[in-house]
Amino acid sequence: MKILVTGGSGFVGTHLINRLAEEHETVNLDIRSPPQPNKADTFIKCDITDYNSLKKTFESDLKDIDAIYHLAGLSRESESNKFPETYNRTNVNGTFNVIDASRFTSSKKFIFASTFLVYGEPVYLPIDENHPKDPKSIYASTKLCGETICNAHQEIYGVKTVKFRKSIIYGEDDLEKRIVSLFIDKAKSGKDLTVFGNKFLDFVYIEDVISAYISALKKDVTGDFNIGTGEKVTLLDLANMVRDIVNPGVKVVEDGLRTGEIKGYNPDISKARKLLDFNPQQDLISFIKRCI
């Protein structure tokens, strides 16, 4: 099959393309070249916020694609509250542009990268896919909008859509420095580890996420899926874990919860286990030890 990955130059996109390339022809559509080489057969530089340009690209170069992974977008929660228009243009308008332009191709499936943050504060735990949606940040609200755009295109145009509400991802080559990589790098540099609110979260390894993405392509499924481990880890526990393994000499400093951040998240991943055969393998401690 010929598979398009938008945002294929990013952390998740690069890992996804490298796995897809084992069996498929892959196309990376991104506004920037990959900072580190990946195995995409074709790279197309394109701005997803420019609908006319995107539609022309789809009609001319991507008419024969079989499926689309839409990973392109902005994903900094605190940044989104400072630049809401930019996040809306990229994450909401961009998602609409990509899925709508896909109607002019032979694509049979649209797989969308959403986030656990669409749920907001937990009403009950663990959180399943039917939990109320109450996003607390601009970023989370743009992702929920993206999900509804997917739902509408499935209802009206018959586009088969899969939405992944991913937990916090960690793994090798994380140039975007999510919290696990950030703590490890700080500990290696002898810097204090600051915990903003001792909330509990769920952390999932990049290659486990990629396995779920591959399964969503192969299986005849649609709908929403929590992609995580189902294991609660507090930020304080994470910081202490990194300190103890990487550099016992650094301090762990507690600070207050930042605006727009939720107090906790723990997913129910039974739906993904059942329909995607999802079975996360990697544990945090083993990964941190590998990074020393």
MIDOSE-1310 file (N, C-alpha, C; in nm, 2 decimals, decimal comma, always signed):
residues 292
mkil	+0,08/-0,12/+0,00/+0,00/+0,00/+0,00/+0,09/+0,13/+0,00; +0,03/+0,24/-0,04/+0,10/+0,36/-0,04/+0,03/+0,45/+0,07; +0,12/+0,48/+0,17/+0,07/+0,55/+0,29/+0,12/+0,69/+0,31; +0,03/+0,78/+0,34/+0,07/+0,92/+0,36/+0,08/+0,95/+0,51
vtgg	+0,19/+1,01/+0,56/+0,20/+1,05/+0,70/+0,22/+1,20/+0,70; +0,12/+1,28/+0,75/+0,14/+1,42/+0,76/+0,22/+1,44/+0,90; +0,31/+1,53/+0,90/+0,39/+1,55/+1,02/+0,49/+1,44/+1,03; +0,53/+1,38/+0,92/+0,63/+1,27/+0,93/+0,77/+1,30/+0,96
sgfv	+0,80/+1,43/+0,98/+0,93/+1,48/+1,02/+0,95/+1,48/+1,17; +0,84/+1,47/+1,24/+0,84/+1,48/+1,39/+0,88/+1,35/+1,45; +0,88/+1,35/+1,58/+0,93/+1,24/+1,66/+0,84/+1,11/+1,64; +0,71/+1,12/+1,65/+0,62/+1,01/+1,63/+0,62/+0,97/+1,48
gthl	+0,61/+1,08/+1,39/+0,60/+1,05/+1,25/+0,72/+0,98/+1,20; +0,84/+1,01/+1,24/+0,96/+0,94/+1,20/+0,96/+0,80/+1,24; +0,93/+0,77/+1,36/+0,92/+0,63/+1,41/+0,81/+0,55/+1,33; +0,70/+0,62/+1,30/+0,59/+0,55/+1,23/+0,63/+0,52/+1,08
inrl	+0,69/+0,62/+1,02/+0,74/+0,60/+0,88/+0,84/+0,49/+0,87; +0,93/+0,48/+0,97/+1,04/+0,38/+0,96/+0,98/+0,24/+0,98; +0,87/+0,23/+1,06/+0,80/+0,10/+1,07/+0,72/+0,07/+0,95; +0,65/+0,16/+0,90/+0,56/+0,14/+0,78/+0,65/+0,10/+0,66
aeeh	+0,77/+0,16/+0,65/+0,85/+0,14/+0,53/+0,89/-0,01/+0,52; +0,88/-0,09/+0,62/+0,91/-0,23/+0,62/+0,82/-0,30/+0,52; +0,70/-0,25/+0,50/+0,60/-0,32/+0,42/+0,53/-0,23/+0,32; +0,54/-0,10/+0,33/+0,46/-0,01/+0,24/+0,55/+0,10/+0,18
etvn	+0,49/+0,16/+0,07/+0,55/+0,28/+0,02/+0,50/+0,39/+0,11; +0,59/+0,48/+0,15/+0,55/+0,59/+0,24/+0,58/+0,73/+0,19; +0,50/+0,82/+0,22/+0,51/+0,96/+0,18/+0,50/+1,04/+0,31; +0,60/+1,13/+0,33/+0,61/+1,22/+0,44/+0,57/+1,36/+0,39
ldir	+0,45/+1,41/+0,44/+0,41/+1,55/+0,40/+0,43/+1,63/+0,53; +0,51/+1,73/+0,52/+0,55/+1,82/+0,63/+0,59/+1,95/+0,58; +0,58/+2,05/+0,68/+0,63/+2,19/+0,64/+0,78/+2,20/+0,66; +0,84/+2,10/+0,72/+0,99/+2,10/+0,74/+1,05/+1,96/+0,71
sppq	+1,17/+1,97/+0,67/+1,24/+1,84/+0,64/+1,27/+1,77/+0,77; +1,29/+1,64/+0,77/+1,32/+1,56/+0,89/+1,45/+1,61/+0,95; +1,45/+1,64/+1,08/+1,58/+1,68/+1,15/+1,68/+1,56/+1,15; +1,62/+1,44/+1,15/+1,71/+1,32/+1,14/+1,64/+1,23/+1,03
pnka	+1,73/+1,17/+0,95/+1,68/+1,10/+0,83/+1,57/+0,99/+0,87; +1,47/+0,97/+0,79/+1,38/+0,86/+0,81/+1,37/+0,79/+0,67; +1,29/+0,68/+0,67/+1,28/+0,59/+0,55/+1,17/+0,62/+0,46; +1,12/+0,74/+0,46/+1,01/+0,78/+0,37/+1,06/+0,77/+0,22
dtfi	+0,98/+0,71/+0,13/+1,02/+0,71/-0,01/+1,01/+0,84/-0,07; +0,92/+0,93/-0,02/+0,90/+1,06/-0,08/+0,87/+1,16/+0,03; +0,93/+1,28/+0,01/+0,91/+1,39/+0,10/+0,84/+1,50/+0,02; +0,73/+1,55/+0,07/+0,66/+1,66/+0,01/+0,65/+1,77/+0,11
kcdi	+0,70/+1,89/+0,07/+0,70/+2,00/+0,16/+0,57/+2,08/+0,13; +0,48/+2,09/+0,23/+0,35/+2,15/+0,21/+0,29/+2,20/+0,35; +0,22/+2,31/+0,34/+0,16/+2,37/+0,46/+0,02/+2,33/+0,47; -0,02/+2,25/+0,57/-0,16/+2,20/+0,58/-0,26/+2,31/+0,60
tdyn	-0,22/+2,43/+0,64/-0,31/+2,54/+0,66/-0,35/+2,61/+0,53; -0,28/+2,57/+0,42/-0,31/+2,63/+0,29/-0,40/+2,53/+0,21; -0,53/+2,54/+0,21/-0,62/+2,44/+0,16/-0,60/+2,42/+0,01; -0,59/+2,53/-0,07/-0,58/+2,52/-0,21/-0,45/+2,45/-0,26
slkk	-0,34/+2,48/-0,19/-0,22/+2,42/-0,22/-0,22/+2,27/-0,19; -0,28/+2,24/-0,07/-0,29/+2,10/-0,02/-0,37/+2,02/-0,12; -0,49/+2,07/-0,16/-0,58/+2,00/-0,25/-0,51/+1,97/-0,38; -0,43/+2,07/-0,43/-0,36/+2,05/-0,56/-0,26/+1,94/-0,54
tfes	-0,19/+1,94/-0,43/-0,09/+1,83/-0,40/-0,15/+1,70/-0,40; -0,27/+1,69/-0,33/-0,34/+1,56/-0,32/-0,38/+1,51/-0,45; -0,44/+1,60/-0,53/-0,49/+1,56/-0,67/-0,38/+1,53/-0,76; -0,26/+1,59/-0,75/-0,15/+1,56/-0,85/-0,06/+1,45/-0,80
dlkd	-0,02/+1,46/-0,68/+0,09/+1,37/-0,63/+0,04/+1,25/-0,54; -0,08/+1,27/-0,48/-0,12/+1,17/-0,38/-0,26/+1,11/-0,41; -0,30/+1,11/-0,54/-0,43/+1,06/-0,57/-0,44/+0,91/-0,55; -0,33/+0,84/-0,55/-0,33/+0,69/-0,54/-0,30/+0,64/-0,40
idai	-0,30/+0,73/-0,30/-0,27/+0,68/-0,16/-0,38/+0,59/-0,11; -0,35/+0,50/-0,02/-0,44/+0,40/+0,04/-0,49/+0,44/+0,18; -0,41/+0,52/+0,25/-0,45/+0,55/+0,39/-0,37/+0,68/+0,43; -0,42/+0,75/+0,53/-0,35/+0,87/+0,58/-0,34/+0,86/+0,73
yhla	-0,22/+0,89/+0,78/-0,20/+0,92/+0,92/-0,18/+1,07/+0,93; -0,27/+1,13/+1,01/-0,26/+1,28/+1,02/-0,20/+1,31/+1,16; -0,07/+1,33/+1,16/+0,01/+1,36/+1,28/+0,05/+1,51/+1,29; +0,04/+1,58/+1,17/+0,09/+1,72/+1,17/+0,01/+1,80/+1,26
glsr	+0,08/+1,90/+1,33/+0,01/+1,99/+1,42/+0,10/+2,04/+1,53; +0,04/+2,13/+1,61/+0,12/+2,18/+1,73/+0,07/+2,12/+1,85; +0,16/+2,10/+1,95/+0,12/+2,01/+2,06/+0,17/+2,06/+2,20; +0,21/+2,19/+2,21/+0,25/+2,24/+2,34/+0,14/+2,30/+2,42
eses	+0,10/+2,24/+2,53/-0,02/+2,28/+2,60/-0,01/+2,43/+2,65; +0,10/+2,46/+2,72/+0,11/+2,59/+2,77/+0,13/+2,70/+2,66; +0,20/+2,66/+2,56/+0,22/+2,75/+2,44/+0,08/+2,78/+2,37; +0,00/+2,68/+2,37/-0,13/+2,70/+2,30/-0,22/+2,81/+2,36
nkfp	-0,21/+2,82/+2,50/-0,29/+2,93/+2,56/-0,23/+3,07/+2,54; -0,11/+3,08/+2,49/-0,05/+3,21/+2,46/-0,07/+3,24/+2,31; -0,09/+3,14/+2,23/-0,10/+3,16/+2,08/-0,22/+3,08/+2,03; -0,34/+3,11/+2,08/-0,46/+3,03/+2,04/-0,49/+3,04/+1,89
etyn	-0,48/+3,15/+1,83/-0,51/+3,16/+1,69/-0,42/+3,07/+1,60; -0,29/+3,07/+1,64/-0,20/+2,98/+1,57/-0,23/+2,83/+1,58; -0,27/+2,80/+1,70/-0,31/+2,66/+1,73/-0,44/+2,62/+1,66; -0,53/+2,72/+1,66/-0,66/+2,69/+1,59/-0,64/+2,67/+1,44
rtnv	-0,55/+2,76/+1,38/-0,53/+2,76/+1,24/-0,46/+2,62/+1,20; -0,36/+2,58/+1,28/-0,29/+2,46/+1,24/-0,36/+2,33/+1,28; -0,42/+2,33/+1,40/-0,48/+2,20/+1,44/-0,62/+2,18/+1,40; -0,70/+2,29/+1,39/-0,84/+2,27/+1,35/-0,85/+2,29/+1,20
ngtf	-0,81/+2,41/+1,15/-0,82/+2,43/+1,01/-0,73/+2,33/+0,93; -0,61/+2,30/+0,98/-0,52/+2,20/+0,92/-0,58/+2,06/+0,91; -0,65/+2,02/+1,02/-0,71/+1,89/+1,02/-0,83/+1,88/+0,92; -0,91/+1,99/+0,92/-1,01/+1,99/+0,82/-0,96/+1,99/+0,68
nvid	-0,85/+2,06/+0,65/-0,80/+2,07/+0,52/-0,75/+1,93/+0,47; -0,68/+1,86/+0,56/-0,62/+1,73/+0,52/-0,73/+1,63/+0,50; -0,82/+1,62/+0,59/-0,93/+1,51/+0,57/-1,02/+1,55/+0,45; -1,05/+1,68/+0,43/-1,13/+1,71/+0,32/-1,06/+1,69/+0,19
asrf	-0,94/+1,73/+0,18/-0,86/+1,70/+0,06/-0,85/+1,55/+0,03; -0,85/+1,47/+0,13/-0,83/+1,33/+0,11/-0,95/+1,27/+0,03; -1,06/+1,34/+0,03/-1,17/+1,29/-0,05/-1,14/+1,28/-0,20; -1,04/+1,36/-0,24/-1,00/+1,36/-0,38/-0,89/+1,26/-0,41
tssk	-0,87/+1,16/-0,32/-0,77/+1,05/-0,34/-0,85/+0,92/-0,33; -0,77/+0,81/-0,34/-0,83/+0,68/-0,32/-0,81/+0,63/-0,18; -0,78/+0,72/-0,08/-0,75/+0,68/+0,06/-0,88/+0,62/+0,12; -0,86/+0,51/+0,19/-0,97/+0,43/+0,25/-0,98/+0,45/+0,40
kfif	-0,88/+0,51/+0,46/-0,88/+0,52/+0,61/-0,80/+0,65/+0,65; -0,85/+0,72/+0,75/-0,79/+0,84/+0,80/-0,77/+0,82/+0,95; -0,64/+0,81/+0,99/-0,60/+0,79/+1,13/-0,55/+0,92/+1,20; -0,62/+0,96/+1,30/-0,60/+1,10/+1,35/-0,53/+1,09/+1,49
astf	-0,42/+1,17/+1,51/-0,35/+1,17/+1,64/-0,42/+1,28/+1,73; -0,50/+1,23/+1,82/-0,56/+1,31/+1,92/-0,48/+1,30/+2,06; -0,54/+1,33/+2,17/-0,47/+1,33/+2,29/-0,57/+1,30/+2,41; -0,51/+1,25/+2,52/-0,59/+1,22/+2,64/-0,64/+1,35/+2,70
lvyg	-0,59/+1,46/+2,66/-0,63/+1,59/+2,73/-0,77/+1,63/+2,69; -0,83/+1,57/+2,59/-0,97/+1,61/+2,55/-1,06/+1,57/+2,66; -1,03/+1,48/+2,75/-1,12/+1,45/+2,86/-1,13/+1,55/+2,97; -1,02/+1,63/+2,99/-1,02/+1,72/+3,10/-1,00/+1,65/+3,24
epvy	-1,05/+1,71/+3,34/-1,04/+1,65/+3,47/-1,13/+1,52/+3,48; -1,07/+1,41/+3,54/-1,15/+1,29/+3,54/-1,27/+1,30/+3,63; -1,38/+1,25/+3,58/-1,50/+1,23/+3,65/-1,50/+1,10/+3,72; -1,44/+1,00/+3,66/-1,42/+0,86/+3,72/-1,29/+0,81/+3,66
lpid	-1,24/+0,70/+3,73/-1,12/+0,64/+3,69/-1,14/+0,49/+3,69; -1,07/+0,42/+3,60/-1,00/+0,47/+3,48/-1,09/+0,53/+3,38; -1,03/+0,62/+3,30/-1,11/+0,69/+3,20/-1,13/+0,60/+3,07; -1,25/+0,57/+3,03/-1,27/+0,50/+2,91/-1,31/+0,60/+2,80
enhp	-1,33/+0,55/+2,68/-1,36/+0,64/+2,56/-1,49/+0,71/+2,57; -1,58/+0,67/+2,66/-1,71/+0,73/+2,67/-1,71/+0,84/+2,78; -1,60/+0,86/+2,85/-1,59/+0,96/+2,95/-1,62/+1,10/+2,89; -1,69/+1,19/+2,97/-1,72/+1,32/+2,92/-1,59/+1,40/+2,87
kdpk	-1,61/+1,48/+2,77/-1,50/+1,56/+2,71/-1,51/+1,70/+2,77; -1,41/+1,75/+2,83/-1,41/+1,88/+2,89/-1,27/+1,94/+2,88; -1,21/+1,97/+2,77/-1,07/+2,02/+2,76/-1,05/+2,15/+2,83; -0,93/+2,15/+2,90/-0,89/+2,26/+2,98/-0,79/+2,36/+2,92
siya	-0,74/+2,33/+2,80/-0,64/+2,41/+2,73/-0,69/+2,43/+2,59; -0,63/+2,53/+2,52/-0,66/+2,56/+2,38/-0,61/+2,44/+2,30; -0,49/+2,38/+2,33/-0,44/+2,27/+2,26/-0,54/+2,15/+2,26; -0,59/+2,12/+2,38/-0,69/+2,01/+2,40/-0,82/+2,03/+2,32
stkl	-0,86/+2,16/+2,33/-0,99/+2,19/+2,26/-0,97/+2,18/+2,11; -0,85/+2,21/+2,05/-0,83/+2,20/+1,91/-0,83/+2,05/+1,87; -0,78/+1,97/+1,96/-0,78/+1,82/+1,92/-0,92/+1,77/+1,93; -1,00/+1,81/+2,02/-1,14/+1,77/+2,03/-1,21/+1,82/+1,90
cget	-1,19/+1,94/+1,86/-1,24/+1,99/+1,73/-1,20/+1,90/+1,62; -1,07/+1,86/+1,62/-1,02/+1,77/+1,51/-1,10/+1,64/+1,51; -1,13/+1,58/+1,63/-1,21/+1,46/+1,63/-1,35/+1,48/+1,57; -1,41/+1,59/+1,60/-1,55/+1,61/+1,55/-1,54/+1,63/+1,40
icna	-1,44/+1,69/+1,35/-1,42/+1,70/+1,20/-1,41/+1,57/+1,14; -1,33/+1,48/+1,20/-1,32/+1,34/+1,15/-1,46/+1,27/+1,15; -1,53/+1,29/+1,26/-1,66/+1,22/+1,28/-1,76/+1,27/+1,17; -1,76/+1,40/+1,14/-1,85/+1,46/+1,04/-1,81/+1,40/+0,90
hqei	-1,68/+1,39/+0,87/-1,64/+1,34/+0,74/-1,68/+1,19/+0,72; -1,67/+1,12/+0,83/-1,71/+0,98/+0,83/-1,86/+0,97/+0,80; -1,94/+1,05/+0,87/-2,08/+1,05/+0,86/-2,13/+1,09/+0,72; -2,07/+1,20/+0,67/-2,12/+1,26/+0,55/-2,06/+1,20/+0,42
ygvk	-1,93/+1,17/+0,43/-1,86/+1,13/+0,31/-1,81/+0,98/+0,31; -1,83/+0,92/+0,43/-1,79/+0,78/+0,44/-1,65/+0,75/+0,46; -1,57/+0,86/+0,50/-1,43/+0,84/+0,53/-1,41/+0,76/+0,66; -1,35/+0,64/+0,66/-1,33/+0,56/+0,78/-1,22/+0,63/+0,86
tvkf	-1,26/+0,67/+0,99/-1,17/+0,74/+1,07/-1,14/+0,66/+1,20; -1,02/+0,68/+1,25/-0,97/+0,62/+1,37/-0,91/+0,74/+1,45; -0,94/+0,76/+1,57/-0,89/+0,86/+1,65/-0,81/+0,81/+1,77; -0,69/+0,84/+1,79/-0,60/+0,79/+1,90/-0,59/+0,90/+2,00
rksi	-0,64/+0,87/+2,12/-0,62/+0,96/+2,24/-0,50/+0,91/+2,32; -0,39/+0,96/+2,28/-0,26/+0,90/+2,33/-0,22/+0,96/+2,46; -0,16/+0,88/+2,55/-0,10/+0,92/+2,67/+0,03/+0,99/+2,64; +0,10/+1,03/+2,74/+0,23/+1,10/+2,72/+0,33/+1,00/+2,66
iyge	+0,39/+1,03/+2,55/+0,48/+0,94/+2,48/+0,63/+0,97/+2,52; +0,70/+0,86/+2,53/+0,85/+0,88/+2,56/+0,92/+0,78/+2,47; +1,05/+0,81/+2,45/+1,13/+0,71/+2,37/+1,26/+0,78/+2,32; +1,33/+0,70/+2,24/+1,46/+0,74/+2,19/+1,43/+0,85/+2,08
ddle	+1,53/+0,94/+2,07/+1,53/+1,04/+1,96/+1,42/+1,14/+1,98; +1,38/+1,17/+2,10/+1,27/+1,26/+2,13/+1,33/+1,41/+2,13; +1,35/+1,46/+2,01/+1,41/+1,60/+2,00/+1,32/+1,71/+2,06; +1,19/+1,67/+2,07/+1,09/+1,77/+2,12/+1,09/+1,78/+2,27
kriv	+1,16/+1,69/+2,34/+1,19/+1,68/+2,48/+1,06/+1,69/+2,56; +0,98/+1,58/+2,55/+0,87/+1,56/+2,64/+0,92/+1,53/+2,78; +0,83/+1,52/+2,87/+0,87/+1,52/+3,01/+0,97/+1,42/+3,05; +0,96/+1,30/+3,00/+1,06/+1,19/+3,04/+1,20/+1,22/+2,99
slfi	+1,21/+1,26/+2,86/+1,34/+1,29/+2,80/+1,39/+1,42/+2,87; +1,30/+1,51/+2,90/+1,35/+1,64/+2,96/+1,41/+1,61/+3,10; +1,34/+1,53/+3,18/+1,40/+1,50/+3,31/+1,53/+1,43/+3,30; +1,54/+1,33/+3,21/+1,66/+1,26/+3,19/+1,78/+1,35/+3,15
dkak	+1,75/+1,44/+3,06/+1,86/+1,53/+3,01/+1,90/+1,63/+3,12; +1,80/+1,67/+3,20/+1,83/+1,76/+3,31/+1,92/+1,69/+3,42; +1,88/+1,57/+3,45/+1,95/+1,49/+3,55/+2,10/+1,47/+3,50; +2,11/+1,44/+3,38/+2,25/+1,42/+3,32/+2,33/+1,54/+3,33
sgkd	+2,27/+1,66/+3,32/+2,34/+1,79/+3,32/+2,35/+1,84/+3,46; +2,30/+1,77/+3,56/+2,31/+1,81/+3,70/+2,21/+1,92/+3,74; +2,11/+1,94/+3,67/+2,01/+2,04/+3,69/+1,89/+1,98/+3,78; +1,83/+2,07/+3,86/+1,72/+2,02/+3,94/+1,60/+1,98/+3,85
ltvf	+1,52/+1,89/+3,90/+1,40/+1,85/+3,83/+1,28/+1,91/+3,90; +1,21/+2,00/+3,83/+1,10/+2,07/+3,88/+0,97/+2,00/+3,84; +0,89/+1,97/+3,94/+0,76/+1,91/+3,93/+0,65/+2,01/+3,94; +0,57/+2,04/+3,84/+0,46/+2,14/+3,85/+0,33/+2,07/+3,88
gnkf	+0,30/+2,06/+4,01/+0,19/+1,99/+4,06/+0,21/+1,84/+4,05; +0,19/+1,78/+4,16/+0,22/+1,63/+4,17/+0,10/+1,55/+4,11; +0,07/+1,57/+3,99/-0,04/+1,50/+3,92/+0,00/+1,36/+3,88; -0,10/+1,28/+3,86/-0,07/+1,14/+3,81/-0,10/+1,13/+3,67
ldfv	-0,02/+1,06/+3,59/-0,03/+1,06/+3,44/+0,00/+0,92/+3,40; -0,01/+0,90/+3,27/+0,02/+0,77/+3,21/+0,12/+0,79/+3,10; +0,22/+0,71/+3,10/+0,33/+0,72/+3,00/+0,34/+0,60/+2,91; +0,36/+0,62/+2,78/+0,36/+0,51/+2,69/+0,48/+0,52/+2,60
yied	+0,54/+0,41/+2,57/+0,67/+0,40/+2,49/+0,63/+0,42/+2,34; +0,72/+0,49/+2,27/+0,69/+0,53/+2,13/+0,67/+0,40/+2,04; +0,75/+0,30/+2,06/+0,73/+0,18/+1,97/+0,60/+0,11/+2,00; +0,55/+0,12/+2,13/+0,42/+0,06/+2,16/+0,31/+0,14/+2,09
visa	+0,32/+0,27/+2,08/+0,23/+0,36/+2,01/+0,23/+0,32/+1,86; +0,35/+0,30/+1,81/+0,36/+0,27/+1,66/+0,29/+0,14/+1,63; +0,30/+0,04/+1,72/+0,24/-0,09/+1,70/+0,09/-0,07/+1,69; +0,03/+0,02/+1,78/-0,11/+0,05/+1,77/-0,15/+0,12/+1,64
yisa	-0,07/+0,21/+1,59/-0,09/+0,27/+1,47/-0,09/+0,17/+1,35; +0,00/+0,08/+1,35/+0,01/-0,02/+1,25/-0,12/-0,11/+1,25; -0,16/-0,15/+1,37/-0,27/-0,23/+1,39/-0,40/-0,16/+1,34; -0,41/-0,03/+1,36/-0,53/+0,04/+1,31/-0,54/+0,04/+1,16
lkkd	-0,42/+0,04/+1,09/-0,42/+0,03/+0,95/-0,47/-0,11/+0,90; -0,42/-0,21/+0,97/-0,45/-0,35/+0,92/-0,59/-0,40/+0,95; -0,64/-0,35/+1,06/-0,77/-0,40/+1,11/-0,89/-0,31/+1,06; -1,00/-0,37/+1,04/-1,12/-0,30/+0,99/-1,19/-0,24/+1,11
vtgd	-1,13/-0,13/+1,16/-1,19/-0,07/+1,28/-1,20/+0,08/+1,25; -1,30/+0,15/+1,32/-1,31/+0,29/+1,33/-1,34/+0,33/+1,47; -1,34/+0,46/+1,50/-1,37/+0,51/+1,64/-1,26/+0,56/+1,72; -1,28/+0,58/+1,85/-1,19/+0,64/+1,94/-1,12/+0,53/+2,02
fnig	-0,99/+0,55/+2,05/-0,91/+0,46/+2,12/-0,82/+0,53/+2,22; -0,82/+0,49/+2,35/-0,71/+0,53/+2,44/-0,59/+0,45/+2,41; -0,48/+0,52/+2,39/-0,35/+0,45/+2,37/-0,25/+0,49/+2,48; -0,23/+0,39/+2,57/-0,14/+0,42/+2,69/-0,11/+0,28/+2,75
tgek	-0,08/+0,29/+2,88/-0,05/+0,16/+2,95/-0,15/+0,13/+3,06; -0,23/+0,23/+3,10/-0,33/+0,21/+3,21/-0,26/+0,21/+3,34; -0,14/+0,25/+3,35/-0,07/+0,26/+3,48/-0,05/+0,40/+3,53; -0,09/+0,43/+3,65/-0,07/+0,57/+3,70/+0,07/+0,59/+3,76
vtll	+0,13/+0,70/+3,72/+0,26/+0,74/+3,77/+0,25/+0,89/+3,80; +0,28/+0,92/+3,93/+0,28/+1,07/+3,96/+0,41/+1,13/+3,91; +0,40/+1,26/+3,88/+0,52/+1,33/+3,83/+0,63/+1,33/+3,93; +0,60/+1,33/+4,06/+0,70/+1,32/+4,17/+0,77/+1,19/+4,16
dlan	+0,69/+1,08/+4,14/+0,75/+0,95/+4,13/+0,84/+0,94/+4,01; +0,80/+1,00/+3,90/+0,88/+1,00/+3,78/+1,01/+1,07/+3,80; +1,00/+1,19/+3,86/+1,12/+1,27/+3,89/+1,22/+1,20/+3,99; +1,17/+1,14/+4,09/+1,25/+1,06/+4,18/+1,31/+0,94/+4,12
mvrd	+1,24/+0,87/+4,03/+1,29/+0,76/+3,95/+1,41/+0,80/+3,87; +1,39/+0,91/+3,79/+1,50/+0,96/+3,71/+1,62/+1,00/+3,79; +1,60/+1,07/+3,90/+1,71/+1,11/+3,99/+1,78/+0,99/+4,04; +1,71/+0,90/+4,09/+1,77/+0,78/+4,16/+1,86/+0,70/+4,06
ivnp	+1,81/+0,69/+3,93/+1,87/+0,61/+3,83/+1,98/+0,68/+3,76; +1,96/+0,81/+3,73/+2,05/+0,89/+3,64/+2,15/+0,97/+3,72; +2,11/+1,04/+3,82/+2,20/+1,13/+3,90/+2,14/+1,16/+4,04; +2,18/+1,07/+4,14/+2,12/+1,09/+4,27/+2,16/+1,23/+4,33
gvkv	+2,25/+1,30/+4,27/+2,30/+1,43/+4,33/+2,20/+1,55/+4,30; +2,11/+1,53/+4,20/+2,02/+1,64/+4,17/+1,90/+1,65/+4,27; +1,84/+1,77/+4,28/+1,72/+1,78/+4,36/+1,59/+1,77/+4,28; +1,49/+1,73/+4,35/+1,36/+1,73/+4,29/+1,28/+1,84/+4,36
vedg	+1,23/+1,94/+4,28/+1,17/+2,06/+4,34/+1,02/+2,06/+4,30; +0,93/+2,08/+4,40/+0,79/+2,08/+4,37/+0,74/+2,22/+4,35; +0,66/+2,25/+4,25/+0,60/+2,38/+4,23/+0,45/+2,36/+4,20; +0,37/+2,47/+4,18/+0,23/+2,46/+4,17/+0,19/+2,41/+4,03
lrtg	+0,06/+2,37/+4,01/+0,01/+2,33/+3,89/-0,01/+2,45/+3,80; +0,03/+2,44/+3,67/+0,02/+2,55/+3,58/-0,12/+2,56/+3,52; -0,15/+2,68/+3,48/-0,28/+2,71/+3,42/-0,32/+2,62/+3,30; -0,44/+2,57/+3,31/-0,48/+2,48/+3,20/-0,44/+2,34/+3,20
eikg	-0,37/+2,30/+3,31/-0,32/+2,16/+3,32/-0,42/+2,08/+3,41; -0,44/+1,96/+3,37/-0,53/+1,87/+3,45/-0,45/+1,81/+3,57; -0,53/+1,77/+3,67/-0,46/+1,71/+3,79/-0,43/+1,57/+3,78; -0,49/+1,49/+3,68/-0,45/+1,35/+3,67/-0,52/+1,29/+3,55
ynpd	-0,46/+1,17/+3,51/-0,52/+1,09/+3,40/-0,47/+0,95/+3,41; -0,57/+0,86/+3,40/-0,54/+0,72/+3,41/-0,64/+0,65/+3,31; -0,59/+0,59/+3,20/-0,68/+0,54/+3,09/-0,72/+0,40/+3,11; -0,84/+0,37/+3,06/-0,88/+0,23/+3,04/-0,85/+0,20/+2,90
iska	-0,76/+0,10/+2,88/-0,72/+0,07/+2,74/-0,77/-0,07/+2,69; -0,88/-0,11/+2,76/-0,94/-0,24/+2,72/-0,99/-0,24/+2,58; -1,05/-0,13/+2,53/-1,10/-0,13/+2,39/-0,99/-0,15/+2,29; -0,87/-0,08/+2,31/-0,76/-0,10/+2,22/-0,70/-0,24/+2,23
rkll	-0,70/-0,30/+2,35/-0,65/-0,44/+2,37/-0,74/-0,53/+2,29; -0,87/-0,51/+2,30/-0,97/-0,60/+2,23/-0,97/-0,59/+2,08; -0,98/-0,46/+2,03/-1,00/-0,44/+1,89/-0,87/-0,42/+1,81; -0,76/-0,38/+1,87/-0,64/-0,36/+1,81/-0,53/-0,46/+1,85
dfnp	-0,57/-0,55/+1,94/-0,47/-0,64/+1,99/-0,35/-0,56/+2,05; -0,38/-0,45/+2,11/-0,28/-0,36/+2,17/-0,23/-0,42/+2,30; -0,10/-0,43/+2,31/-0,04/-0,49/+2,43/+0,10/-0,42/+2,46; +0,10/-0,30/+2,53/+0,22/-0,23/+2,55/+0,32/-0,31/+2,63
qqdl	+0,45/-0,30/+2,59/+0,55/-0,39/+2,64/+0,65/-0,32/+2,73; +0,69/-0,19/+2,69/+0,80/-0,13/+2,76/+0,76/-0,07/+2,89; +0,84/-0,08/+2,99/+0,82/-0,01/+3,12/+0,92/+0,11/+3,14; +0,88/+0,21/+3,21/+0,96/+0,33/+3,23/+1,09/+0,30/+3,29
isfi	+1,10/+0,22/+3,39/+1,23/+0,20/+3,46/+1,33/+0,15/+3,37; +1,30/+0,05/+3,29/+1,39/-0,01/+3,20/+1,44/+0,09/+3,09; +1,35/+0,17/+3,05/+1,39/+0,27/+2,95/+1,49/+0,37/+3,01; +1,46/+0,42/+3,13/+1,54/+0,52/+3,19/+1,68/+0,46/+3,21
krci	+1,69/+0,33/+3,25/+1,82/+0,27/+3,27/+1,90/+0,26/+3,14; +1,83/+0,24/+3,03/+1,89/+0,23/+2,90/+1,95/+0,37/+2,86; +1,90/+0,47/+2,91/+1,94/+0,61/+2,87/+2,07/+0,66/+2,95; +2,11/+0,58/+3,05/+2,23/+0,62/+3,12/+2,36/+0,62/+3,04
